[in-house]
Amino acid sequence: MTVLVALGLVTTSAAPAVAEVEAGGGRPPESVRLLAKAAADECFAGIGVDYPAGPPCAVGQDKVNQSYVWGLAKAGRKLWFGTGANVLCLKPEGYQASDPVVNDDFTCEYASSQPSRQNPDLPPNIGDHRPPEVYTYDLASEQLTERTEDITDAAAADAALLRSTAGLRSGAAHRGVVLLGGPSIVGGVNLFAFDALTGHYLGSTNLSDYENIRHFTVADGVLYAGVGMGTNGGDAGRVLRWTGDRTNPFAFTVVGDLPTQAADITAHKGRLYVSTWPKSVVGGSATGPEAANNTADLASIWMSPPLKDGEPGLTPPDATAWTQVWSPAEYEPDPVVRRAYALGGLASYGGYLYWGSMHVPLQATTLHVKVYPPKSQEQLQATIKNTQRAFVVLRGRDFGGADETVETLYGESQLPKYDPAANNGVGAWQTAPTGVTPVHGKSGFGDPYNLYAWKMMVAGGRLYVGTMDFAYIALDGQMPTEPTPGVDPPTFGSDLWSFDTPGRPARAVDKTGFGNPLNQGVRTMVADGSTLYIGMANPMNLRTDPNTHLGGWELHKLTRR
């Protein structure tokens, strides 16, 4: 069992230590409190060295593998969540895992890890895999309880299924059942169910038709999930309607048939809306510039038929009646870069649907180099520079109607576009219009290292947007000594922003990872009235010294002052 710490204080059944964080250097109308944090669960003595006993570690140093609060749900007065381990080190199939990495912040051993050396059939790209863990947090008593052994002690099959789970990436609580699920490293989606009232473990299953699952939502009393199909979910997507109960918690029916894998999902104006990721851009065949002409293969926003036409809700005949309402082809001028756009958080707020983009670090660069191989080192550097994007934030309403409106709230009016015919066929990057005028500001809320608009959630009449900020990793934890003229210096740690009123610019609640610059992202949020419960992504698995900032997942509570 992993020991839990809060601010470096070891605790098991006792309530964890807490700290107030003054967000963003001012005094916003919210306060944020740390509820719980992962601690060391392994000892590390060097790349390729068997793990010594511990912790505590008589040999080597402490390591904290559990890096994300990934799936999060609220049932009554309890939070349920599942984790993801060493997520920074896990690469999708098709990526070539690089040489092992070790520095002061993290290590990725890949094929040199002890599990890989003991199991040569384990692909190097998942050599740092560790099974996820399950927890409940009692909101009344402020007690954190690990529930992983409920699964591993139930039966050998349940334990094996958990060991094969890449991470518990999604969570839901509905009609007395808690579901936690994530992709399997050997195929399919693994689901684990608990009784929300008694806490008893109900069992597990593998949904072999699907390969990825990220989010659930409840609309008009019905629970839905978005999933992906094919390698890493990159071939197609489905929307599933849960038809289960406590006696049969794993019953689903398909009510959405999408060309790309589902990411986030929400209800808006009597319909479901889904943000998607693109067709796989790693190892796929449709990677040329012509592939971007097929907008159905791009990351998109998809709209369901009206929910009221069902029984209630969506039914199988609705599966083929979804409508694509937006894709990056409406914004990104470079046809190859737009193939790497993913879409993240979305939410219904003030009569509009809001959504944001996600940009996996260097994925657009990798794709561009594959399509247009650089002819020189100078051209390679130009490709690296011109394929980087921070996220955009958009909103729309009345999709498909005469009054349809889509606005780019944060983005760019111009972006680099590659012209392969320039310079007599040598090729060159040129500035091209996006066709939009951002309403409030630049991409990433003005921070070029804000790559993901990862999660959106409405609480207390405000729309909160959590980001993934890549500055700490990209800059090796060192601030630039010479700030770029006219550009705000980067900050370390994820951001949380709030749209306090529709039509007004967003406000920075926090730009410091809630006081921990190692907190790379706001991965998930659950609302309870005006209160938010926030699960963080922090992959710095070697940062375990309680006298400094700590790696590993964190669970926070945001309340209105």
C-alpha positions in Angstrom: 0.0 0.0 0.0 1.3 3.4 -0.9 1.8 5.8 2.0 0.0 9.1 1.5 1.6 12.4 2.5 0.4 15.9 2.5 3.1 18.6 2.5 5.6 15.9 3.5 3.9 14.7 6.6 3.3 10.9 6.6 -0.3 9.9 7.2 -2.6 6.9 6.7 -5.9 7.1 8.5 -5.4 10.5 10.0 -6.5 13.6 8.2 -3.7 15.0 6.0 -2.0 18.2 6.7 -3.3 21.1 4.6 -2.1 24.4 3.3 -3.7 27.5 1.9 -2.4 28.7 -1.4 -2.6 32.3 -2.4 -3.2 31.9 -6.2 -1.3 34.0 -8.7 0.3 36.3 -6.2 -2.9 38.3 -5.4 -6.0 37.6 -3.4 -8.6 36.1 -5.7 -12.1 35.2 -4.6 -11.1 31.6 -4.2 -8.9 29.7 -1.8 -7.2 26.4 -2.6 -6.3 23.7 -0.1 -4.3 20.6 -0.5 -6.2 17.6 0.6 -3.8 14.7 -0.1 -0.7 13.8 -2.1 1.1 10.6 -3.2 4.3 9.6 -1.6 7.2 7.4 -2.4 6.3 3.8 -3.3 9.6 2.5 -4.7 13.4 2.8 -4.3 15.6 3.8 -7.3 19.3 3.1 -7.4 20.1 3.9 -11.0 19.0 3.1 -14.6 18.9 -0.7 -15.1 19.4 -1.5 -11.4 17.0 -3.8 -9.6 14.8 -1.8 -7.1 16.1 -2.0 -3.6 13.8 -2.8 -0.7 11.7 0.0 0.7 10.7 2.8 1.1 12.2 3.8 3.4 15.2 3.3 1.2 18.4 2.1 2.8 19.9 1.9 -0.7 19.1 4.4 -3.5 16.5 7.1 -3.3 12.8 7.4 -2.8 10.7 7.4 -6.0 7.0 8.2 -6.4 5.5 6.5 -9.4 1.9 7.5 -9.0 1.8 10.8 -11.0 -1.8 11.6 -11.9 -5.2 11.8 -10.3 -6.7 10.6 -13.5 -10.3 9.4 -13.0 -12.3 11.4 -10.4 -15.9 11.1 -9.3 -18.1 12.3 -6.3 -20.6 9.9 -4.8 -22.4 11.4 -1.8 -19.8 12.7 0.7 -17.0 10.8 -0.8 -14.6 11.4 -3.7 -13.4 8.3 -5.6 -10.4 8.4 -7.8 -7.9 6.3 -9.7 -4.3 7.2 -10.5 -1.9 6.9 -13.4 1.8 6.0 -12.8 4.8 7.4 -14.6 2.5 8.9 -17.3 5.3 11.1 -18.7 7.3 7.9 -19.5 4.4 5.9 -21.2 4.5 6.3 -24.9 1.7 5.3 -27.4 2.4 2.3 -29.6 4.3 3.6 -32.7 6.6 5.9 -30.8 10.2 4.8 -30.4 11.0 5.0 -26.8 14.3 6.9 -26.5 17.3 6.1 -24.4 16.7 6.1 -20.6 16.4 9.5 -18.9 17.5 10.4 -15.4 17.8 13.9 -13.9 17.0 15.6 -10.6 13.3 15.6 -11.3 12.4 12.3 -13.0 13.6 9.1 -14.6 12.2 7.1 -17.5 13.9 3.7 -17.8 12.0 2.3 -20.7 13.6 -1.1 -21.7 16.1 -0.8 -18.9 13.4 -1.0 -16.2 13.3 -4.0 -13.9 9.9 -5.1 -15.2 11.1 -4.9 -18.8 14.3 -6.8 -18.1 12.2 -9.5 -16.3 9.7 -9.6 -19.1 11.4 -9.2 -22.5 7.9 -9.2 -24.2 7.0 -5.9 -22.5 7.4 -3.1 -25.1 10.0 -0.5 -24.2 7.4 2.3 -24.6 5.6 1.0 -21.5 8.6 -0.2 -19.5 7.9 2.3 -16.7 4.3 1.0 -16.3 3.1 0.4 -12.8 -0.5 -0.6 -11.8 -2.8 2.3 -10.9 -4.2 2.7 -7.4 -7.7 3.5 -6.1 -8.7 5.8 -3.3 -11.6 7.4 -1.5 -11.6 10.7 0.2 -14.2 11.3 2.9 -15.3 14.9 2.7 -16.8 14.9 6.1 -13.9 13.4 8.1 -11.2 14.4 5.6 -9.9 10.8 5.6 -8.1 9.3 2.7 -8.4 5.6 2.2 -6.6 3.4 -0.3 -9.0 0.9 -1.9 -6.6 -0.9 -4.3 -6.6 -4.0 -2.2 -10.4 -4.3 -2.6 -9.6 -5.2 -6.2 -6.4 -7.2 -5.8 -7.7 -9.3 -3.0 -11.1 -10.0 -4.7 -9.8 -12.6 -7.2 -6.8 -13.4 -9.2 -8.6 -12.2 -12.4 -9.3 -8.8 -10.9 -5.7 -8.4 -9.7 -4.4 -9.4 -13.1 -6.8 -6.9 -14.8 -5.6 -4.1 -12.6 -2.0 -5.0 -13.2 -2.6 -4.6 -17.0 -4.3 -1.2 -16.7 -2.2 1.6 -18.0 -4.0 4.0 -15.6 -7.5 4.7 -14.3 -8.2 7.5 -16.8 -11.9 8.1 -16.2 -14.4 8.0 -13.3 -18.2 8.3 -12.8 -20.7 7.9 -10.1 -24.3 7.2 -11.1 -27.3 5.4 -9.6 -25.4 3.9 -6.8 -22.4 2.7 -8.8 -18.9 4.1 -9.1 -17.0 3.2 -12.3 -13.3 3.7 -12.7 -11.7 2.8 -16.1 -8.7 3.1 -18.3 -6.9 1.5 -21.2 -5.2 -1.9 -20.9 -1.6 -2.3 -21.9 -2.6 -5.6 -23.5 -5.8 -4.5 -25.3 -9.2 -3.2 -24.5 -10.6 -0.9 -21.7 -10.6 -2.2 -18.1 -13.4 -1.1 -15.9 -13.8 -1.6 -12.1 -17.1 -1.0 -10.2 -17.9 -0.2 -6.6 -21.2 0.2 -4.7 -21.4 3.9 -4.0 -23.5 3.4 -0.9 -21.7 0.6 0.9 -18.3 1.0 -0.8 -18.2 -2.7 -1.6 -16.2 -3.8 -4.7 -18.6 -5.1 -7.4 -16.1 -6.5 -9.9 -14.2 -5.8 -13.1 -14.4 -6.4 -16.8 -12.5 -5.8 -20.0 -14.3 -4.1 -22.9 -12.3 -5.6 -25.7 -14.0 -3.6 -28.5 -12.4 -0.3 -27.2 -8.9 0.9 -26.5 -9.3 4.2 -24.6 -11.7 6.0 -22.3 -11.3 9.5 -20.9 -14.5 11.0 -19.6 -18.1 10.3 -18.5 -21.1 12.7 -18.2 -24.6 12.5 -17.0 -27.4 14.2 -19.1 -31.1 14.0 -18.2 -30.5 11.2 -15.8 -28.5 9.0 -18.2 -24.7 8.2 -17.9 -22.6 8.4 -21.1 -19.0 7.7 -21.9 -16.7 8.5 -24.8 -14.2 5.9 -26.0 -11.7 5.2 -28.7 -11.1 2.2 -30.9 -7.9 0.8 -32.5 -4.3 1.3 -31.4 -4.3 3.8 -28.5 -7.9 4.7 -29.5 -6.7 6.4 -32.7 -8.8 4.7 -35.3 -12.4 5.7 -34.4 -14.7 6.7 -31.6 -17.9 5.7 -29.9 -20.3 7.2 -27.4 -21.6 4.6 -25.0 -24.8 4.8 -22.9 -24.6 3.0 -19.6 -27.5 0.6 -19.1 -26.2 -1.1 -16.0 -26.9 -1.2 -12.3 -25.4 -2.7 -9.1 -26.1 -6.2 -10.2 -24.8 -5.7 -13.7 -22.5 -2.7 -13.6 -20.8 -3.2 -17.0 -23.8 -2.9 -19.5 -23.4 -0.4 -22.3 -25.0 0.3 -25.7 -23.5 2.3 -28.5 -25.3 5.6 -29.2 -22.6 7.5 -31.1 -20.5 6.4 -34.0 -17.6 8.8 -34.6 -14.7 8.8 -37.0 -12.2 9.8 -34.3 -11.8 8.9 -30.7 -13.8 10.7 -28.1 -12.0 12.9 -25.5 -14.3 15.0 -23.3 -18.1 14.9 -23.3 -20.8 17.3 -22.0 -24.5 18.2 -22.3 -25.5 21.5 -23.8 -28.9 22.8 -24.9 -30.5 19.4 -24.9 -27.8 17.6 -26.8 -24.5 15.9 -26.1 -21.3 17.4 -27.4 -18.0 15.5 -27.7 -14.5 16.8 -28.3 -12.2 14.3 -30.1 -8.6 13.5 -30.9 -7.5 13.1 -34.5 -6.9 9.8 -36.4 -3.6 8.4 -35.2 -0.7 10.5 -36.5 1.9 8.1 -35.2 2.7 5.2 -37.5 -0.4 5.8 -39.5 -0.7 5.9 -43.3 -2.8 9.0 -43.7 -0.1 11.4 -42.7 0.4 13.4 -45.9 -0.8 17.0 -46.4 -3.7 15.7 -48.4 -5.0 13.9 -45.3 -6.0 17.3 -43.7 -8.5 17.7 -46.5 -10.6 15.0 -44.8 -11.9 17.1 -41.9 -13.7 14.0 -40.4 -10.3 12.6 -39.5 -9.3 15.8 -37.6 -10.0 16.5 -34.0 -13.5 17.9 -33.9 -16.5 18.9 -32.0 -19.4 16.6 -32.6 -23.1 17.2 -31.8 -25.6 14.5 -31.0 -29.3 14.4 -32.1 -31.7 15.9 -29.5 -31.7 14.0 -26.2 -35.5 14.3 -26.0 -36.0 12.1 -29.0 -34.9 9.1 -27.1 -36.4 7.1 -24.2 -35.2 9.5 -22.7 -31.7 10.1 -24.0 -29.8 8.7 -26.9 -30.5 5.2 -28.3 -28.7 3.0 -30.8 -30.6 4.5 -33.8 -29.0 7.8 -32.9 -25.5 6.4 -33.4 -25.0 7.6 -37.0 -26.9 10.9 -36.6 -24.1 12.9 -35.0 -23.0 16.2 -36.7 -19.5 17.6 -36.9 -19.7 21.3 -35.9 -16.1 22.5 -35.8 -12.6 21.3 -36.7 -9.1 22.9 -36.7 -9.5 23.4 -40.5 -11.5 26.5 -39.5 -8.5 28.0 -37.7 -5.1 26.4 -38.4 -3.6 27.4 -41.7 -0.9 24.7 -42.0 -2.5 21.5 -43.3 0.0 19.2 -41.6 0.1 20.9 -38.2 -3.7 20.8 -38.0 -3.5 17.0 -38.2 -1.8 17.0 -34.8 -4.4 19.1 -33.1 -6.3 17.4 -30.3 -9.3 18.8 -28.4 -9.7 18.8 -24.7 -12.0 20.3 -22.2 -15.5 21.5 -23.1 -18.4 22.9 -21.1 -21.8 24.5 -21.4 -21.7 28.0 -19.9 -23.9 31.1 -20.3 -25.8 29.7 -23.3 -22.6 28.9 -25.2 -20.5 25.7 -25.6 -16.9 26.4 -24.7 -13.9 24.2 -25.8 -10.2 24.3 -26.0 -7.4 22.6 -28.0 -4.5 20.4 -26.9 -1.0 20.1 -28.4 1.1 17.1 -27.5 4.7 18.3 -27.2 6.6 18.0 -30.5 3.9 15.8 -32.1 3.2 18.4 -34.8 7.0 18.6 -35.4 7.3 14.9 -35.7 4.5 14.7 -38.2 5.8 17.6 -40.2 9.3 16.1 -40.4 7.7 12.9 -41.7 5.8 14.7 -44.4 8.4 17.2 -45.4 11.9 15.9 -44.4 14.1 18.9 -43.7 17.0 19.4 -46.1 19.3 21.0 -43.6 19.8 21.6 -39.9 18.6 25.1 -40.4 15.4 23.9 -42.0 14.9 21.4 -39.1 15.2 24.2 -36.6 12.7 26.3 -38.5 10.3 23.3 -38.5 10.6 22.9 -34.8 10.0 26.6 -34.2 7.1 27.0 -36.5 5.1 23.9 -35.5 4.7 24.8 -31.9 1.2 25.8 -30.7 -0.4 26.9 -27.5 -4.0 26.0 -26.9 -6.9 28.0 -28.3 -10.2 28.6 -26.5 -13.4 29.0 -28.5 -17.1 29.2 -27.9 -20.2 28.6 -30.1 -23.9 28.5 -30.1 -26.9 27.6 -32.3 -24.9 25.0 -34.2 -26.6 24.2 -37.5 -29.0 27.0 -37.2 -29.4 30.3 -38.9 -27.8 32.1 -36.0 -24.8 29.8 -35.6 -21.9 31.6 -34.0 -18.3 30.5 -33.3 -15.8 32.8 -31.6 -12.1 32.4 -30.9 -11.7 33.8 -27.5 -8.0 33.2 -27.1 -5.9 32.4 -30.2 -4.0 34.0 -33.0 -4.9 36.0 -36.1 -1.8 34.7 -37.9 0.2 31.5 -37.7 3.2 30.0 -39.6 2.3 27.9 -42.7 4.8 25.8 -44.7 5.0 26.3 -48.4 6.8 23.3 -50.0 7.1 25.1 -53.4 8.8 28.2 -52.0 12.5 28.8 -52.9 12.3 26.7 -56.0 11.1 23.7 -54.2 13.3 24.0 -51.2 10.3 25.1 -49.1 9.9 27.9 -46.5 7.7 28.9 -43.6 5.5 32.0 -44.2 2.9 33.8 -42.1 -0.7 33.1 -43.0 -4.0 34.3 -41.6 -6.1 32.1 -39.4 -9.3 33.9 -40.5 -10.2 34.9 -37.0 -9.7 37.8 -34.7 -9.3 36.6 -31.1 -11.8 38.3 -28.8 -9.8 38.4 -25.6 -6.1 37.5 -26.1 -3.4 35.2 -27.4 -3.2 31.4 -27.3 -2.6 29.7 -24.0 -4.0 32.7 -22.1 -0.8 34.5 -23.4 1.6 31.8 -22.2 3.2 29.9 -25.1 4.0 26.9 -22.8 0.3 26.4 -22.0 -0.2 23.5 -24.4 -3.5 21.9 -23.1 -6.8 23.4 -22.2 -7.1 20.1 -20.3 -10.4 20.3 -18.4 -13.3 22.7 -18.1 -15.9 22.8 -15.3 -18.7 25.1 -14.2 -19.0 25.8 -10.5 -20.7 28.6 -8.6 -21.7 30.4 -11.8 -18.1 30.4 -13.1 -16.4 28.5 -15.9 -13.0 27.2 -14.7 -10.3 26.1 -17.3 -7.4 24.0 -16.1 -4.2 23.9 -18.2 -1.1 21.8 -18.8 1.9 24.0 -18.7 5.0 22.4 -20.2 7.5 25.2 -19.3 9.2 23.3 -16.4 10.1 20.3 -18.6 10.8 22.3 -21.7 13.2 24.7 -19.9 14.7 22.0 -17.7 13.5 23.9 -14.6 15.6 27.0 -15.4 14.0 30.3 -16.1 15.4 32.2 -19.2 18.0 34.7 -18.1 17.1 37.0 -21.0 13.3 37.5 -21.2 12.0 37.9 -24.7 11.0 41.5 -25.4 7.3 42.1 -25.3 6.6 38.6 -24.0 5.7 37.8 -20.4 8.2 35.5 -18.8 7.1 31.9 -18.4 5.8 30.5 -15.2 6.3 27.0 -13.8 3.3 25.0 -12.8 -0.2 24.6 -14.3 -2.7 27.4 -14.6 -6.3 27.6 -13.4 -8.4 30.4 -15.1 -12.0 31.5 -14.6 -14.6 33.0 -16.9 -16.5 34.8 -14.2 -19.1 36.2 -16.6 -20.0 35.2 -20.2 -18.6 37.8 -22.6 -15.7 38.9 -20.3 -12.0 37.9 -20.4 -10.9 35.0 -18.3 -9.2 35.7 -14.9 -6.1 33.9 -13.7 -7.0 32.1 -10.5 -3.5 30.6 -10.2 -0.5 30.3 -12.5 1.9 28.4 -10.1 0.5 24.8 -9.9 -1.1 25.8 -6.6 2.3 26.7 -5.2 4.1 23.6 -6.6 5.9 24.3 -9.9 6.1 20.5 -10.4 2.4 20.3 -10.9 2.3 20.1 -14.7 -1.4 20.1 -15.2 -5.0 20.4 -13.9 -6.0 16.9 -15.1 -9.5 16.6 -13.8 -12.2 18.5 -11.8 -15.5 17.7 -10.1 -17.9 20.4 -9.0 -20.0 20.4 -5.8 -22.0 23.7 -5.9 -19.4 26.5 -5.9 -16.7 24.1 -4.7 -14.3 22.4 -7.0 -12.2 19.2 -6.3 -9.2 19.2 -8.5 -6.9 16.3 -9.4 -3.4 17.3 -10.5 -0.8 15.8 -12.9 2.7 15.7 -11.5 5.2 13.3 -13.1 8.3 14.3 -11.3 8.9 10.8 -9.8 12.3 11.5 -8.2 11.3 14.7 -6.3 10.5 13.3 -2.9 12.5 15.5 -0.5 9.9 17.0 1.9 12.1 20.1 2.2 11.4 21.1 -1.4 8.6 20.8 -3.9 7.3 17.2 -4.2 6.4 15.1 -7.2 3.4 12.8 -7.5 -0.4 13.4 -7.7 -2.2 15.9 -5.7 -5.9 16.4 -4.7 -7.0 20.0 -4.1 -10.2 21.7 -2.9 -11.1 25.1 -4.3 -13.7 27.1 -2.3 -15.2 30.6 -2.6 -14.1 33.0 0.0 
